[in-house]
Amino acid sequence: MAQKETTTELYERELEKIGSELYVLRLYITGATPASSRAIANLKALCDGRLKGRYQLEVVDIFQHPQLAQNAEIIAAPTLVKQLPPPLRRFVGDLSDLEDKLLGLEVVPARLPSAKVAGKDRNDAG
């Protein structure tokens, strides 16, 4: 007879799923403006720091691809659209206040393999 999972095991399994979700992001920009450059740099820093290996990023220049912007109903740029995981989210601006935007993006850092739900965290001293 198979042994039932404990609540802790179920919780850890769900946390692992969340920490491995793929983020699909699309950044709409307007050419090589300073705001566009800052938005790209800020977003890449976020993705490399918090979503390493778990994101797809597409940068769309609305001057070169106006139909994509029109289809997505983009009315200002730069605009970041988080398509996955749900829900869809939009952020307008150069993304200089990324820490404030993390909550809205619902970014969940990758789960550390040795982290524990109960007891001491691997970063705890003593």
Phi, psi and omega per residue, in radians:
M1 nan 2.336 -3.115
A2 -1.274 2.438 3.129
Q3 -1.408 2.408 3.131
K4 -1.257 2.540 3.059
E5 -1.263 2.509 3.056
T6 -1.356 2.894 3.100
T7 -1.040 -0.700 3.132
T8 -1.103 -0.735 3.128
E9 -1.135 -0.710 3.080
L10 -1.091 -0.768 -3.139
Y11 -1.083 -0.800 -3.138
E12 -1.113 -0.655 3.117
R13 -1.135 -0.734 3.100
E14 -1.158 -0.696 3.084
L15 -1.061 -0.695 3.132
E16 -1.102 -0.708 3.092
K17 -1.063 -0.819 -3.103
I18 -1.093 -0.754 -3.104
G19 -1.258 -0.084 -3.134
S20 -2.053 0.149 -3.134
E21 -1.123 2.545 3.094
L22 -1.532 2.299 3.083
Y23 -1.774 2.201 3.089
V24 -1.913 2.016 -3.039
L25 -2.140 2.490 3.048
R26 -2.290 2.193 3.141
L27 -1.928 2.093 3.101
Y28 -1.678 2.216 -3.128
I29 -2.240 2.967 3.098
T30 -2.104 1.453 3.100
G31 1.198 -2.711 -3.064
A32 -1.715 0.835 3.136
T33 -1.369 2.814 3.085
P34 -1.022 -0.700 3.133
A35 -1.133 -0.687 3.107
S36 -1.130 -0.775 3.131
S37 -1.087 -0.742 3.107
R38 -1.123 -0.738 -3.136
A39 -1.071 -0.774 3.127
I40 -1.089 -0.838 -3.127
A41 -1.093 -0.782 -3.137
N42 -1.123 -0.723 -3.127
L43 -1.203 -0.723 3.105
K44 -1.099 -0.672 3.095
A45 -1.095 -0.755 3.098
L46 -1.070 -0.873 -3.082
C47 -1.108 -0.761 -3.134
D48 -1.195 -0.565 -3.122
G49 -1.460 -0.659 -3.017
R50 -1.939 -0.386 -3.018
L51 -2.191 0.426 -3.055
K52 -0.807 2.093 3.100
G53 1.321 0.086 -3.075
R54 -2.179 0.474 -3.120
Y55 -2.513 2.689 2.974
Q56 -2.132 2.199 -3.114
L57 -2.126 2.236 3.048
E58 -2.106 2.258 3.084
V59 -1.841 2.173 -3.095
V60 -2.041 2.096 3.046
D61 -1.493 2.000 -3.048
I62 -1.221 -0.286 3.032
F63 -1.260 -0.610 -3.125
Q64 -1.506 -0.483 -3.100
H65 -2.327 1.144 -3.084
P66 -1.095 -0.514 -3.124
Q67 -1.144 -0.653 3.108
L68 -1.105 -0.736 3.119
A69 -1.156 -0.709 3.126
Q70 -1.137 -0.758 3.131
N71 -1.085 -0.595 -3.132
A72 -1.547 0.019 3.140
E73 0.998 0.800 3.098
I74 -1.474 2.172 -3.118
I75 -2.026 -0.104 3.103
A76 -2.575 2.721 3.123
A77 -2.500 2.575 0.038
P78 -1.284 2.541 3.049
T79 -2.308 2.251 3.066
L80 -1.767 2.293 3.075
V81 -2.060 2.113 3.030
K82 -1.634 1.902 -3.093
Q83 -1.512 -0.698 3.108
L84 -2.368 2.612 -0.134
P85 -1.251 2.771 3.135
P86 -1.068 2.709 0.023
P87 -1.462 2.795 3.073
L88 -1.118 2.399 3.125
R89 -2.345 2.602 3.100
R90 -2.246 2.440 3.111
F91 -2.370 2.273 -3.111
V92 -1.891 2.383 3.092
G93 2.211 -3.087 -3.063
D94 -1.473 0.096 3.079
L95 1.093 0.495 -3.135
S96 -1.256 -0.341 3.117
D97 -1.833 0.947 -3.032
L98 -1.059 -0.649 -3.122
E99 -1.050 -0.655 3.091
D100 -1.195 -0.565 -3.077
K101 -1.415 -0.301 -3.103
L102 -1.017 -0.676 3.131
L103 -1.100 -0.772 3.128
G104 -1.184 -0.590 3.089
L105 -1.311 -0.273 -3.099
E106 0.970 0.785 3.126
V107 -1.333 2.155 3.083
V108 -1.930 2.039 3.139
P109 -1.039 2.673 3.093
A110 -1.035 2.470 -3.099
R111 -1.343 2.282 3.096
L112 -1.294 2.344 -3.052
P113 -1.074 -0.544 -3.075
S114 -1.700 0.093 3.125
A115 -1.249 2.586 -3.136
K116 -2.091 2.628 3.075
V117 -1.334 -0.792 3.134
A118 -1.936 2.718 3.136
G119 1.509 -2.795 -3.054
K120 -1.453 2.486 3.035
D121 -1.306 2.693 -3.111
R122 -1.127 -0.321 3.131
N123 -1.573 -0.115 3.136
D124 -1.257 2.446 3.064
A125 -1.582 2.562 3.013
G126 1.422 nan nan
